[in-house]
Amino acid sequence: MAQPTTTFLPEALSALRGCVALLLGRRDAPGYFDLSPRGFIGSLVAVVLAITLTGFAPHLFGMSLPAGAATQSVIVNVVLFLAQAGTSYLALRQMGRQDGFLPFLTASNWVTLFSAILVVLSSLTPLSGLVLIGVMVMAIVTFINIGRLVVTLTGWQIGILFLAQTVGVFIAIGIMMSLIGTPTI
């Protein structure tokens, strides 16, 4: 387990190394993350940054968006995050692996931040579509390796967790569409 850090930046840099280790499938990947409750809080800050960045980054780069689009993006992403977290908790509880919930979410939250940074930076290049596909592939690889290396789930358990999250996201999208219409993001 990573040593508790005193500031966000060292924790983020260690988590970045952990994300790269997850991507490479290295067994020492969990050691880069602070998997304590304090580390979980730091990872929640990372998610807030990721959601804010993806919602408001277009404004920072001078892109025009319809009025309220950034706020709608933030709301949609918060709801999707809560749906994924909730379904992950339920799936892990059904497997008798509630002990893996905070470590799973902590590592996933850091992957979310670094994926968001890559997506935002890629929007500045003409190859943004290819980068987005690459980020999606990396997200799937890190999801599997978080389940495998951080939470020590079996292949079937990782599949069930993935399915639970997918169902949760589709339900959340359906509810949001019925309440606010089709998102403009």
Steps between C-alpha positions, in 0.01 A plus 500: 500500500626849419616704794249769600599828343463848639386676184288425199778536241727221635193278537398577140849429367512168684153418368616586146781247539237255629280559196794433269579184700135392465513561129810283477348233725775528759433321828646789702230739369295507824805624691485835322151580626412613851222247560418633846183702569717814476619389157141439398419863585794611286365292213160668539676834454649350181151410373369849577792643303436259212129583482568873522775480240289312246206732556678832483819435298339600170450849645868514598597430139262758357249254359142618498238280656126545540397675819496257792686223316791498745271482801294228334820306431598524866156384617493209255851390599420520872190285449698249292774488764242434773336229287834327442599527865162375620488203267863416578417494870196279443691258276796475740261452793326216317841339445586539867780740407389827661860529620598574142259789448717788626819371334309444174347845507826668606698358208209555258468863607864568420465329161201728437706813565788401274260380229319834514828687464589290194156554344516876554853526362406283203220738409773746403636267232360392165538138614258537790281212380792259499616620840148454635497139377840448664372644828200265487728200449724617785194544724390141434851365564532695824149392609596136456832549676343689789268204549782251457789671683344743747186316605621147407180398326470199272426541130132424553476751783659769284248420226209523744632830634532636145148385416359652819661835424377491142143431609522773764623754246224413251235530771644835609506624140139393454391681815693814406356503148149472638565787744712744299478378142790409277825649636671758281846364582 
